[in-house]
Each structure stands twice: as C-alpha cells, then as structure tokens.
Amino acid sequence: MKLLIIYGTTEGQTRKIARFMQEVLQENGHQVIIADASDEPPTPTDFDAVLIGGSIHMHKYQSPMAHYITSHVTDLNKMPTAFFSVSLAVASDMEEEHEEVQKITDKFLTKKGWKPMVTTQIAGALKYTQYDYFKRLIMKFISKKEGRTTDTSQDFEYTDWNAVKKFIDQFADKVAKMREVR
C-alpha cells in the first residue's frame, strides 16, 4: 500500500512518532511518504490511506496541520484515515487528564468536519532543554503536581512505542482488509 503521514510538531516528539510509524509501515512492505504540515505536503488523493497527527499545546493543535485537514477534508472523508494526537497528559495517572485530552481531540475533529476511521492518544515528552524559561517553569509546576520529575536539566520521554506500533499495525491491517473487499 501507499500511505501518507502528515504531522504537526512543536518540540519534535510528534515528528519522532511519525518517523517511527513510517519505519514500522516500511518494514511491513508499504510505501510511505512522510511530511511536516508546515512544508508543502502532498495531497491525499495519490495515496491508499492517510495518517495525520499533531500535538496539543495550550488546548490547541498546530495550525499548519489543522489547515491541511481543512483543505483536504472532503478527500480525507472518502478514504481510510487515522488521527494520532500527542500530549503529555496521556502519561498522567489522572483520569480527568485523559478525558480532557479526548474532549480536545473530539472538538477539533468535529470542528474540522473530519471523520477518521480510527484515532489514538499518544503520550508525548517533556522537553525541558528546549523550553524557554517561562515554559520550563510552567512544565515543572505541572510535573510536580503530577508527581513526575522536575529535573529540568534533561528531557523525559513518555511515548509508549509498543502501543504506537500496535496502533499502526492495526490501522494498516484494517486498510488492507478494506482493499481486499473492493
């Protein structure tokens, strides 16, 4: 299959996740094109399926990724698609955090009019070394509240790579089965 992965990223964790997805799909024999939404990504019509992902910052996703969806929503709704949302809140032990992230995702997809075949929430990373002073302070406060590390001298990754692999494998299997039926 020929698959397209479009992503929006702020500190780079969503890019890292998208590249991991690309590797998994390529290892399974699929042709995969990956593109940052802030560049000039290809249109979805030349692909068998499309995955789009972005990270939540201040209750919003990256504008270029949102714009890509708006520009191509008609085509996206006619084909197999998936949405992956990246957020540090997914790593939280607090159920309210998970519910809030899902609400943000649901509201975003509804507003865009896009109905992906599957969606998933993926834990992101604390990129202390990349934050400016104020963001580092805010993230340290949130981490302390969550009972997580407050050592700002290094970064911490919470992404569950096995869960990401499982998600991407299941999506590819669904798309393959849909293509067999045609």
Secondary structure, DSSP 4 states (H G I P E B T S, - for coil): -EEEEEE--SSSHHHHHHHHHHHHHHHTT-EEEEEETTS-PPPGGGSSEEEEEEE-BTTB--HHHHHHHHHHHHHHTTS-EEEEEEEGGGG-S-HHHHHHHHHHHHHHHHHHT---SEEEEEE-EE-GGGS-HHHHHHHHHHHHHHT----TTS-EE---HHHHHHHHHHHHHHHHHHHHH-
